[in-house]
Amino acid sequence: MDSKHRIILLSLLTALGACATTDQTASISVNATSIASHDMALTLPVITIGARPEWLMHDSQDYPPRDYYTRTAQADSPQAAATLACERIITLLRPEPEAEPVEQLQQKIKIAALWHNQGRYHALAVLPRQEAETFLRGRLNSLDAATKISVAKLDATDEPLEKIGLLHSVIQRQQLRAAYQKSLKQVDPLKEGRESPWDTRRWSLQMEALLKELRVIPVMDITLSNPTALTPMLEQGLKNGGMQPASPLEADYILSGKLDIEEKELTNGYTQAKGHLELTLQHKDKQIRYGMQDWAFEVTSLSAEGAKERLLNKVQQILTQDKRGTIIGIATQPTVK
């Protein structure tokens, strides 16, 4: 290393709060920023300069792909580059926001090398491939075990709404499983992973058919207003969700909506209107309440009439929206008898 490069290296080490050293295997301990929403202390190796390292151009000889899963990143600081490289490995292990945290594997991720060139820092993050594969297969096993339980419940019930809730749960679980399977293929030496034993498309078609067959009557109750004006809006929301509102004689379920409105005069001459909308689904004949969803609104206007009108416009937007998601959401909630 020439004198110019040696001076640059010493400056970089000093900036990181470490003592200069000629031992290229020495390391520098720093507190890195949050990685994937989890605090993680990274140990950064000595920063190298000069020729482009082999791990940026092809597989690392020290961390061969048969044994390690690796990711690289670059940034304006060594900490930022290390953090980004680690995040790219964590994204493999936690491929969806709904996936479980990966704290137990974070300590297995290591920054193996840092290289500085033209103001940019390049980091190499590594994780033993066997650790990643074991972890991902464990996630698949856990999801498959939970799906088996739901499938058994699905086969044991004739209640349409319960079936819808169970179908939605297994479909969501299989979507998460597909993300893990995609990650597993990246670390599996055979690039196969383990395919799902279930047909998610068949479940989706079954749930859509059940939703269309639901016989639901919408009923609105509202304070300070005429309930008949809002009931057609809720009917439209059911239609927009692919469901045909039933007549009172044909209905099996009641989608009951309640809207409470409070008005308050403010000191600045405006009127504030607060509203609380609640939708509850229950069986028409059986004493069963399946669940509810609610929304809160708050508006202001120069007059009480104007505030109320603005609030009802917001309520209308909610009521006429596709109610398919509302029905599914309620179906996944615990049943209250």
C-alpha positions in Angstrom: 0.0 0.0 0.0 1.5 3.4 -0.9 1.7 6.3 1.5 -1.3 8.1 0.1 -3.6 5.1 0.5 -2.2 4.4 4.0 -3.1 8.0 5.0 -6.6 7.6 3.7 -7.1 4.4 5.5 -5.9 5.8 8.8 -8.3 8.8 8.4 -11.2 6.5 7.8 -10.4 4.4 10.8 -10.0 7.5 13.0 -13.4 8.8 11.8 -15.0 5.6 13.0 -13.6 6.0 16.4 -11.1 3.2 16.1 -7.3 3.0 16.5 -5.4 2.7 13.3 -4.0 -0.8 12.7 -2.1 -2.6 9.9 -3.8 -5.9 10.7 -6.3 -6.3 7.9 -8.4 -8.8 10.0 -9.0 -6.3 12.8 -12.5 -5.0 13.3 -14.3 -1.8 14.4 -17.3 -2.0 16.7 -20.0 0.6 16.0 -23.6 1.1 16.9 -25.6 0.8 13.6 -28.9 2.3 12.9 -32.1 0.3 13.2 -32.2 -2.7 10.8 -35.6 -3.7 9.5 -37.3 -2.1 12.5 -35.1 -4.0 15.0 -32.0 -2.6 16.8 -28.9 -4.5 15.9 -25.3 -3.8 16.8 -23.0 -4.3 13.8 -19.3 -5.1 13.9 -17.7 -3.5 10.9 -14.4 -4.9 9.5 -11.5 -2.7 8.5 -12.3 -0.7 5.4 -10.2 -1.7 2.4 -9.3 0.6 -0.5 -7.5 0.1 -3.8 -8.6 -2.5 -6.3 -12.2 -3.5 -6.6 -12.7 -6.6 -4.3 -13.6 -9.9 -5.8 -16.8 -10.1 -3.8 -18.2 -7.2 -5.8 -17.5 -8.8 -9.1 -18.3 -12.5 -8.5 -18.7 -15.0 -5.7 -16.6 -14.5 -2.6 -13.9 -17.2 -2.1 -14.1 -16.7 1.6 -17.9 -17.1 1.6 -18.8 -19.5 -1.2 -22.4 -19.6 -2.3 -22.7 -23.3 -1.4 -22.3 -22.3 2.2 -23.4 -18.7 2.5 -26.2 -16.4 1.3 -24.7 -13.0 0.6 -25.9 -9.5 -0.3 -24.0 -6.3 -1.1 -24.9 -2.7 -0.8 -23.4 0.8 -1.2 -24.0 4.1 0.6 -22.3 7.3 1.6 -21.2 5.9 5.0 -19.9 2.5 6.2 -22.8 2.2 8.7 -25.4 2.9 6.0 -23.9 0.5 3.6 -23.8 -2.2 6.2 -27.3 -1.6 7.3 -28.7 -1.8 3.8 -26.8 -5.0 3.1 -28.2 -6.6 6.2 -31.7 -5.3 5.4 -31.5 -7.2 2.0 -30.8 -10.4 3.8 -33.6 -9.8 6.3 -36.0 -9.1 3.5 -35.3 -12.7 2.3 -36.1 -14.0 5.8 -39.1 -11.8 6.3 -40.5 -11.4 2.8 -43.9 -9.8 3.8 -45.0 -7.3 6.5 -47.2 -10.0 7.9 -44.3 -12.3 8.4 -42.9 -13.0 11.9 -39.9 -11.1 13.2 -36.5 -12.6 12.7 -34.6 -11.6 15.8 -33.1 -15.0 16.4 -31.3 -14.9 13.0 -30.2 -11.3 13.1 -27.1 -12.1 15.2 -26.1 -14.7 12.6 -25.9 -12.0 9.9 -22.4 -10.5 9.7 -20.7 -7.7 7.7 -17.8 -9.6 6.2 -16.1 -6.8 4.2 -16.2 -3.1 3.5 -14.6 -1.3 0.6 -14.3 2.4 0.0 -13.9 4.0 -3.4 -14.6 7.5 -4.8 -16.6 8.5 -1.7 -18.8 5.4 -1.7 -18.7 2.5 0.8 -19.5 -1.0 -0.3 -20.5 -3.7 2.3 -20.8 -7.4 2.0 -23.3 -9.1 4.4 -23.3 -12.9 4.8 -25.5 -15.5 6.5 -24.8 -19.2 6.6 -27.0 -20.8 4.0 -27.9 -23.7 6.2 -29.2 -21.3 8.9 -31.4 -19.5 6.4 -32.7 -22.7 4.9 -33.6 -24.2 8.3 -35.3 -21.0 9.3 -37.4 -20.7 6.2 -38.4 -24.4 6.2 -39.5 -23.9 9.8 -41.7 -21.1 8.8 -43.3 -23.3 6.1 -43.9 -26.1 8.6 -45.6 -23.7 11.0 -47.8 -22.2 8.3 -48.7 -25.7 7.0 -49.6 -26.9 10.5 -51.9 -24.0 11.1 -53.5 -24.5 7.6 -54.2 -28.1 8.4 -56.2 -27.1 11.5 -58.2 -24.5 9.6 -58.9 -27.1 6.8 -60.2 -29.5 9.4 -62.6 -26.9 10.8 -63.6 -25.9 7.2 -64.6 -29.5 6.5 -66.5 -29.8 9.8 -68.8 -26.8 9.4 -71.8 -26.0 7.2 -72.2 -22.4 8.4 -71.5 -20.2 5.3 -70.1 -17.2 7.2 -67.8 -19.4 9.2 -66.6 -21.0 6.0 -65.9 -17.6 4.5 -63.8 -16.6 7.6 -61.8 -19.8 7.5 -61.3 -19.7 3.7 -60.1 -16.1 4.0 -57.6 -17.1 6.7 -56.2 -20.1 4.8 -55.9 -18.0 1.6 -54.0 -15.3 3.5 -51.8 -17.9 5.1 -51.0 -19.5 1.7 -50.1 -16.1 0.2 -47.6 -15.6 3.1 -46.4 -19.2 2.5 -45.8 -18.4 -1.2 -43.5 -15.5 -0.2 -41.5 -17.8 2.1 -41.4 -20.5 -0.6 -39.9 -17.9 -3.0 -37.3 -17.0 -0.4 -36.5 -20.7 0.3 -35.8 -21.2 -3.4 -33.1 -18.6 -3.2 -31.2 -20.5 -0.5 -32.2 -24.1 -1.4 -29.2 -25.7 -3.3 -31.7 -27.4 -5.6 -33.7 -24.2 -6.0 -36.9 -26.2 -5.3 -38.0 -25.3 -1.8 -41.3 -27.1 -0.9 -44.4 -26.4 -2.8 -47.8 -26.1 -1.1 -49.9 -29.2 -1.0 -53.1 -27.1 -1.3 -54.9 -25.4 -4.2 -55.4 -21.8 -3.2 -57.3 -21.0 -6.4 -60.0 -23.5 -5.5 -60.4 -21.9 -2.1 -60.7 -18.5 -3.7 -63.4 -19.7 -6.0 -65.3 -21.3 -3.2 -65.2 -18.2 -1.1 -66.4 -16.0 -4.0 -69.3 -18.4 -4.5 -70.3 -18.3 -0.8 -70.2 -14.5 -0.7 -72.5 -14.3 -3.7 -74.9 -16.8 -2.1 -75.1 -14.9 1.2 -78.6 -13.6 1.9 -78.1 -10.3 3.7 -80.6 -7.5 4.5 -79.1 -4.1 5.3 -80.8 -2.0 8.0 -79.7 1.5 9.0 -80.4 3.2 12.3 -79.3 6.8 12.6 -79.7 9.6 15.2 -80.7 13.1 14.0 -81.6 11.9 10.5 -83.9 9.8 8.4 -82.7 6.1 8.4 -84.3 5.3 5.1 -82.0 7.8 3.3 -78.9 5.7 4.3 -80.3 2.2 3.9 -80.1 2.3 0.0 -76.5 3.4 0.4 -75.7 0.3 2.4 -77.6 -1.8 -0.2 -75.4 -0.3 -2.9 -72.3 -1.2 -0.9 -73.4 -4.9 -0.8 -74.0 -4.8 -4.6 -70.6 -3.2 -5.2 -69.2 -6.2 -3.3 -70.9 -8.7 -5.6 -73.7 -9.5 -3.2 -77.4 -9.1 -3.8 -79.3 -7.6 -0.9 -82.0 -10.0 0.2 -85.6 -9.3 1.1 -86.7 -9.5 4.8 -88.4 -12.9 4.2 -85.4 -14.4 2.3 -82.6 -13.0 4.5 -80.4 -15.2 6.7 -78.3 -12.3 8.0 -78.8 -8.7 9.0 -76.2 -6.1 8.3 -77.2 -3.5 10.9 -75.7 0.0 10.6 -75.9 2.6 13.3 -74.7 6.2 13.0 -74.5 8.5 16.0 -73.9 12.2 15.4 -72.9 14.9 17.9 -72.7 18.6 17.1 -70.8 21.2 19.0 -70.5 25.0 18.5 -66.9 26.1 18.6 -65.6 29.5 20.0 -64.5 30.6 16.5 -68.1 30.5 15.2 -67.7 27.1 13.5 -69.8 24.0 14.2 -68.1 20.7 14.8 -69.8 17.5 13.9 -68.6 14.1 15.1 -70.0 10.8 13.8 -69.5 7.2 14.7 -70.6 4.6 12.2 -71.0 1.0 13.3 -71.8 -2.0 11.1 -72.8 -5.3 12.8 -73.6 -8.6 11.2 -75.9 -11.0 13.0 -78.0 -14.1 12.1 -81.7 -13.2 11.6 -83.1 -16.1 13.5 -80.2 -17.5 15.6 -79.0 -15.5 18.6 -75.5 -15.0 17.0 -73.6 -11.8 16.5 -70.6 -12.4 14.2 -68.7 -9.2 14.7 -68.6 -5.5 13.7 -66.6 -2.7 12.1 -66.7 0.9 13.0 -65.5 4.3 11.6 -65.2 7.7 13.3 -65.6 11.0 11.5 -65.0 14.6 12.4 -65.8 17.7 10.4 -66.3 21.5 10.9 -68.4 24.0 9.1 -69.7 27.6 9.5 -73.2 26.2 10.2 -74.7 23.1 11.9 -76.4 22.1 8.6 -73.2 22.4 6.7 -71.3 20.3 9.3 -73.9 17.6 9.2 -74.0 17.6 5.4 -70.3 17.2 5.2 -70.3 14.4 7.7 -73.1 12.5 5.9 -71.1 12.8 2.7 -68.2 11.0 4.4 -70.7 8.4 5.7 -72.1 7.9 2.2 -68.6 7.2 0.9 -68.1 4.4 3.5 -71.6 2.9 3.0 -71.5 2.7 -0.7 -67.9 1.2 -0.9 -67.5 -2.5 -1.7 -68.8 -4.3 1.4 -67.2 -7.6 0.5 -64.1 -6.7 2.7 -66.4 -5.7 5.6 -68.3 -9.0 5.4 -65.0 -11.0 5.2 -63.5 -9.0 8.1 -66.5 -9.6 10.3 -66.4 -13.3 9.3 -62.9 -13.7 10.6 -63.8 -12.2 14.0 -64.7 -14.4 17.0 -68.4 -15.2 17.1 -70.5 -13.8 20.0 -73.5 -15.9 21.0 
